[in-house]
Amino acid sequence: MSASMSIKTEIKSFLNGFRFAWNGMICCVKTQRNMRFHTGAAIIAAFLSFACGLTAAEKCAVFLSIGAVLAMECINTAVEYAVDLICGEKRSPVAKAAKDCAAGGVLCAAVISLCVGGILFLRKNSINALKCLIYEKPYLAVIMAIFCAVWLVWVFAIKKDKINN
């Protein structure tokens, strides 16, 4: 086998990893209500980080928080699926502990994310920047209201997909 064939195979394998990761995120969004909630909250937080005129460092804090919550939700989902695969319908205190610990990781990330958002978005200058933006472009308030309504329907009214074995 030539070196160029080996490199092609390695590159293809490397790129497939991104496809598998993307598929995992899509699976998580399709099957997990909490992931849909966190995804919508992430979009709102990202919008607010620009609308409130946050500095680059503050935006980094917001996006790192978003990434932590979404990553933890993916890990939590993976733990739940793995435990269900191993235990099936059988109840186990160890399986429950594994699932509860994984969910606790999501909760920690979400609470810290809320704290970061509270510190950055509830400051007087952030609120004033948002008020000015809405005053100058009132249609943005309407768009955000529609987004929130659609988001909540997406989170709570749509039945989750099931994974087919």
Beta strands, then each sheet from edge to edge (+ up, - down):
end
